[in-house]
């Protein structure tokens, strides 16, 4: 069964999500994490660019294995209570281990990644699942996460590309947005949802379910994503 997907993000009042140059960052991080904890989710998911901050920084030697590895999902740990999901379609990120703090790391790949990268993930105790031959089918990935790991709720935490892709595919159930009292205005900065190149049609319709003022002028908005009209 597909897990519940909650897109949980923090943005400026103009919808931008790169926070490095915003004022009062301590309060925004504190409120973001406090709000995220309130969902009781058992997994969080980010795209490759966001996950670079958690990956190994040095080059890791990747000798090819003695024999080809099958393109089947690999579960390194079956008893984890929480998970970090890294979407890395082409296997560009290296990892120190299969643990990010208290979360077990699961990497989402395509079948086009080299055997040496799969061997690297296995050696470091990282689980991985395949989303497709050359492109990621997120409906398939979410079904696998629910079936293989028992994941019930995923916090989708960006960036804008992965958020937009899942929104366009109708796979987001709820949007949780903390609006920070900052007007960003930098041109070209990623936004909450950047739908795939060539996407057409209407945007997703949302239903407001909660409004709350938090510390430091932050406003918490929650929306239910309405099913797309057929």
C-alpha positions in Angstrom: 0.0 0.0 0.0 1.2 3.5 -0.8 2.4 5.4 2.3 0.8 8.8 3.1 2.9 11.5 1.6 3.1 14.9 3.3 5.1 17.5 1.6 6.6 19.4 4.5 8.5 22.6 3.6 9.6 26.1 4.7 9.5 29.0 2.2 9.8 32.7 2.0 6.6 34.7 1.4 7.3 34.5 -2.3 7.7 30.7 -2.3 11.5 30.3 -2.5 13.2 27.6 -0.5 16.9 28.3 -0.4 17.4 29.6 3.2 21.1 30.2 3.4 20.8 34.0 3.1 17.7 34.5 5.2 17.7 36.2 8.6 17.0 34.4 11.9 17.8 31.0 10.6 18.0 29.4 14.1 14.3 30.0 14.7 13.3 28.7 11.3 15.2 25.5 11.8 13.8 25.0 15.3 10.2 25.6 14.1 10.7 23.4 11.1 11.9 20.4 13.1 9.3 20.9 15.8 6.5 20.9 13.3 8.0 17.9 11.4 8.1 15.8 14.6 4.4 16.4 15.2 3.5 14.2 12.2 5.1 11.0 13.7 6.3 10.0 10.3 8.5 7.0 9.9 10.4 8.2 6.9 11.6 11.4 5.2 12.5 11.8 1.5 14.7 14.3 -0.3 16.2 14.7 -3.8 19.8 14.3 -4.7 20.8 18.0 -4.4 19.3 18.3 -0.9 20.9 15.0 0.1 24.4 16.1 -0.9 24.6 17.8 2.6 24.3 14.3 4.2 26.5 12.3 1.9 30.2 11.6 2.1 32.3 14.5 0.9 35.4 12.6 -0.2 35.8 10.4 -3.3 35.1 6.7 -2.5 36.9 4.0 -4.5 34.4 1.8 -6.2 36.0 -1.3 -7.7 33.6 -3.4 -9.8 32.3 -6.6 -8.2 33.6 -9.9 -9.4 30.3 -10.7 -11.1 27.3 -8.5 -12.3 24.8 -7.6 -9.6 21.1 -8.2 -10.2 18.8 -5.2 -10.6 16.7 -6.2 -7.7 15.9 -4.2 -4.5 18.4 -4.7 -1.7 17.3 -4.5 2.0 20.3 -4.1 4.2 18.3 -3.8 7.5 14.9 -5.2 8.2 14.4 -3.9 11.8 14.7 -0.2 11.4 12.0 2.0 12.9 12.7 5.1 10.8 14.1 5.8 7.4 15.9 8.5 5.3 15.0 8.1 1.6 17.6 9.6 -0.8 16.5 9.9 -4.5 19.7 9.5 -6.5 18.7 8.2 -9.9 22.1 8.0 -11.4 24.1 6.9 -8.3 26.1 10.1 -7.9 26.2 10.2 -4.0 28.6 8.3 -1.9 27.8 7.2 1.7 29.8 6.6 4.9 27.2 4.1 6.2 23.6 3.1 6.1 22.7 5.3 9.1 21.8 9.0 9.1 21.6 9.7 12.8 18.9 7.3 13.9 17.4 6.7 10.5 18.2 3.8 8.1 19.3 5.0 4.7 17.4 3.8 1.6 18.6 5.1 -1.8 16.2 5.2 -4.8 18.0 4.4 -8.1 17.5 3.6 -11.7 18.7 0.3 -13.2 21.3 2.3 -15.3 23.6 2.8 -12.3 26.9 0.9 -12.5 27.6 -2.4 -10.6 30.4 -0.7 -8.7 28.0 1.8 -7.2 25.6 -1.0 -6.1 28.6 -2.8 -4.5 29.5 0.4 -2.7 26.0 0.7 -1.2 26.0 -2.9 -0.1 29.4 -2.6 1.5 28.3 0.4 3.5 25.0 -1.2 4.6 22.8 1.0 2.6 19.5 -0.3 1.3 18.4 0.5 -2.2 15.3 0.2 -4.4 14.9 0.6 -8.1 12.4 3.0 -9.6 12.7 2.0 -13.3 15.2 1.3 -16.1 16.2 4.9 -16.8 13.6 7.1 -15.1 12.0 6.9 -11.7 8.4 5.8 -11.4 7.6 7.3 -8.0 4.3 5.4 -7.7 6.3 2.2 -7.9 8.9 3.5 -5.4 6.3 4.4 -2.8 4.6 1.0 -3.2 7.9 -0.6 -2.6 8.7 1.5 0.4 5.4 0.5 2.0 5.6 -3.2 1.1 9.3 -3.8 1.8 9.9 -1.6 4.8 6.5 -1.1 6.3 6.7 2.7 5.9 3.3 4.3 6.6 4.0 8.1 6.4 6.7 9.9 4.3 7.6 13.5 4.8 8.6 14.8 1.4 11.2 17.6 2.1 12.4 18.8 -1.3 13.9 20.2 -3.3 11.5 21.8 -5.7 12.1 19.3 -8.5 11.2 16.2 -6.6 8.2 18.0 -5.0 7.0 19.1 -8.4 7.4 15.7 -9.9 5.3 14.0 -7.1 2.7 16.7 -7.2 2.4 16.4 -11.0 2.0 12.6 -10.6 -0.8 13.0 -8.0 1.2 11.3 -5.3 1.2 14.0 -2.6 -1.7 13.7 -0.1 -1.0 16.8 2.1 1.1 20.0 2.0 2.5 21.4 5.3 4.0 24.8 4.7 5.9 27.0 7.1 5.9 30.6 5.7 8.9 32.5 7.0 8.6 36.3 7.2 11.3 36.9 4.5 10.8 38.3 1.1 13.5 36.6 -0.9 13.2 37.9 -4.5 16.4 36.3 -5.9 15.7 35.4 -9.5 16.2 31.8 -10.5 15.9 30.5 -6.9 14.2 27.1 -6.6 10.6 27.2 -5.5 8.3 24.9 -3.5 7.1 23.0 -6.6 9.0 22.9 -9.9 7.0 20.6 -12.2 8.9 18.6 -14.8 10.0 20.2 -18.0 7.2 20.0 -20.5 4.5 19.6 -17.8 1.1 21.0 -18.9 -2.4 21.3 -17.5 -3.8 22.7 -14.3 -1.9 22.9 -11.1 -3.1 20.8 -8.1 -6.2 22.1 -6.2 -5.6 22.4 -2.4 -8.1 22.6 0.5 -6.9 24.6 3.5 -7.2 22.6 6.7 -5.1 24.4 9.3 -3.6 27.9 10.0 -1.4 28.6 13.0 1.0 31.4 14.0 4.3 30.0 15.3 7.3 31.7 16.9 9.2 34.5 15.1 6.3 35.4 12.8 6.2 32.1 11.0 2.8 30.9 9.8 2.0 27.2 9.5 -0.4 26.3 6.8 -1.8 22.8 6.1 -3.6 21.8 3.0 -5.2 18.6 1.7 -4.5 17.9 -1.9 -7.8 17.4 -3.8 -8.0 14.5 -6.1 -7.5 15.5 -9.7 -10.7 15.9 -11.8 -11.2 13.1 -14.3 
